[in-house]
Every structure is written in C-alpha cells, then in structure tokens.
Amino acid sequence: KNQVEQSPQSLIILEGKNCTLQCNYTVSPFSNLRWYKQDTGRGPVSLTIMTFSENTKSNGRYTATLDADTKQSSLHITASQLSDSASYICVVSASGGSYIPTFGRGTSLIVHP
Amino acid sequence: NAGVTQTPKFRVLKTGQSMTLLCAQDMNHEYMYWYRQDPGMGLRLIHYSVGEGTTAKGEVPDGYNVSRLKKQNFLLGLESAAPSQTSVYFCASRAYTGELFFGEGSRLTVL
C-alpha cells in the first residue's frame, strides 16, 4: 500500500529561525513529489515539485530535497516569517497512469514573533 | 481567473437532511476530486472523476454520491447527513502537469 509519512506532526519556531520538515514515502513506481502549503482556512497551494532526477529545488526561502534511494524528502524553510505559519503537506504521485496521489497528514508549523 | 470555486462555503445541517456541494473549475481540467479534511487525519479522498460522465470511489466514499454531468462541474451529494460527516470538504482539479488546484473549502456541520 502506498504511504506517505511526515514528521514532525507539529513544530513551533521563532521568527527568523530555520526549520526542516521531513517526508518519507513508499509510493511505487515513483513519479514525483510535491510540497503544498495550506494556510488556515484556505485550500492547499503547490510550493514545489520534485521528480526522480532532481535532488534539490528552491522556491524563494523554501528548499526541497529528494533522495529517491532512501525515499525521503525534506522541506527547509530559511529565515522564517510569520506568514510561514501553515500546514505543509507532502504529496507523492505514482507513474503508470495513476490518477490518485498519496497525501501525507501534514506538518503544522507555527512561527512566533 | 477564478480557478476552483466551491459553494457553499459554510453550511449547517440537521441529521438526516440532504445537501449538495458544488465545485466549478475554469481551467479545462479532466480530473477532479473531492476530499474531506478532519483534524489529525489529513486529506482523504471521497470520490474522483477522470472526465465528463465518469466517477469513481475513493478512500472514504460511504454516505456520499457524486456527479460529473459537465466537464467544469463536480457535485458532491449527501443524501442523509450524519454527524460523522461534519468536516471541511475540498474540491480539486488536476492539471496535465499533475499539480492539484484546490478550492477554498466548504465547512459542513451536521447537528
């Protein structure tokens, strides 16, 4: 069964600090992995996509990494801001015509001033 | 550019009542999905559609029905609402890149 596990479940940091969120998956055959950001009361929005051949991708202060051998991804947030407070969801898609991506349960990040 | 629009945004029902949630997308996407989101559970797939006139069951389909009569619309129905269906419902459509575009959510309370 395809699964996506995220850690930690929740995280509290001070504004300006860095943090790293983890995602482990068992989806096979692997196609791509996306990180979504979900602000409170809003729908999730895609931050970045990682394919099999990519190790690192940045989107502003967000940097995603992928290790396809160990089936792990991380999302690193640099110099956190209050607006980074949100839930971050890891979503993994399989190849071969699958229409159903596998969702992690998300990491809830709170940034305090 | 509206993207994915859900109506209504909020609704309170009594047990046994019925209702329909409407999802509309203006991006000409083939694939559409209905999810529910509960605290600590993440997003769980209720039903999905791979094109006009097609629907399929997801992970948690019991108590829900769907229809995709037009490509741009995907309706989620509750025939006899139960308190266990109190949740936030999200509709999404899938671009050819695989990226999902979500609506803003519909918050349903069943008393």
Interface residues (C-beta under 8 A of the other chain):
Chain A: S31 N32 R34 Y36 G41 R42 G43 P44 V45 S46 I49 I89 V91 S93 Y99 I100 P101 F103 G104 R105 G106
Chain B: V4 Y31 G40 M41 G42 L43 R44 L45 Y48 V50 G58 F90 A92 R94 T97 G98 E99 L100 F102 G103 E104 G105
